[in-house]
Amino acid sequence: MTKSEPPILLTPGPLTTSRPTREAMLRDWGSRDEDFIAMNARIRRRLVALAGGEGTHVCVPVQGSGTFAVEATIGTLLPRDGKALVLINGAYGTRITRMCDIMGRAYVTLEMPEDEPPVPEDVARVLNADTGITHVIAVHCETTSGILNPIRELAQTVAAHDRALIIDSMSAFGALPFSLADSPADAIVASANKCLEGVPGMSFAIIREQALEQAEGNAPVLCFDLHDQWRAMEANGQWRFTPPTHVIAALDAALAQHEAEGGIAGREARYRRNCTVLIEGMTEMGFQPYLSANLQAPIIITFLTPSDPNFVFDRFYNLLRDRGIVIYPGKLTQANSFRMGCIGALDESHMRRALDAVRAVMGEMEVSSGAPEATL
Ligand SMILES: *Cc1c(COP(=O)(O)O)cnc(C)c1O
């Protein structure tokens, strides 16, 4: 890799973006310009349509990374006397409980191992037993392991028990099939820089309008008050405080490319192909995915650490980075592992380049197989 060539980012974000998306940031925008206001309206409309929420839901964007929008959504929609059931099977679920702790919102948890999805029947049982629960908070794709949680079944269970659902769909939105039409939810939260392939700096929630109307005064702080953000935006089409103009322009371009690729189905097909090529190539070298194939979302893959004593993760990481491939250190609490993402403006040719680099690095480290302990 030459100094000027950007690396291939095989991470859960920020991700590799396309040239047109980056080029969209080459001009400045006045935040009160008519064109800029129209661009915001277009983005918000497109995002609501992607969620299948036309006529019922509105898009409320917020400055900041994905976590900012998750915290803003929970703080805005979960009333001070409400109570959440947080479904946990990874670090992002756990992070939600920290938000509730800090905001002083009551909650209970239903926790699963990192390689098991939450079971709708278990959720039903908890909701039947505790009538104080007002909201369920679920993660769509738990990026910690890359596991796909059964969001439609969970949504239907929560709706059948007459509770509200908030979905953290950060690493799934725009690439995995989802529609509010058959997965009822008060809010689905995502950011610009994951499967939509925009750049980091803004995130958003698609919120049921009636739930938002009732949320006035819930938020514990001004900046994360999505009711206030929404009212202001409805009034004049502008953001309350300085908008991330270049990030918004990049998202506008990224959404046009998403549509040209065939929308969610087109993006999903490319990511599935990336995922298959990556898993097949890594498996040929002996590596073993942490998740069984039926639970694996085509977003990020966790591989178990090889048992060969010559395999030292930091060295593996650095040697791959020297070859222009950036992977992600494991974040799992239960298994020694590392992760490789397969999302971003990348196709199977990039996956093959990454596999070539892994093969070369294995040779350099004198690691004969990627096989983990258990399979030897
Ligand atoms: C990426 C991600 C987030 C938000 O992370 P940020 O670093 O704040 O952008 C939240 N939830 C899930 C499931 C994610 O994958």
The ligand as a Gaussian input file, in Angstrom:
#p B3LYP/6-31G(d) Opt

LIG

0 1
 C      -22.023000       0.861000      15.729000
 C      -23.130000       0.529000      16.646000
 C      -23.652000       1.477000      17.549000
 C      -23.165000       2.895000      17.652000
 O      -21.813000       3.032000      17.703000
 P      -21.132000       4.472000      17.489000
 O      -19.693000       4.127000      17.693000
 O      -21.666000       5.381000      18.487000
 O      -21.450000       4.906000      16.096000
 C      -24.724000       1.110000      18.330000
 N      -25.254000      -0.119000      18.241000
 C      -24.801000      -1.047000      17.384000
 C      -25.479000      -2.376000      17.330000
 C      -23.709000      -0.759000      16.563000
 O      -23.260000      -1.668000      15.689000

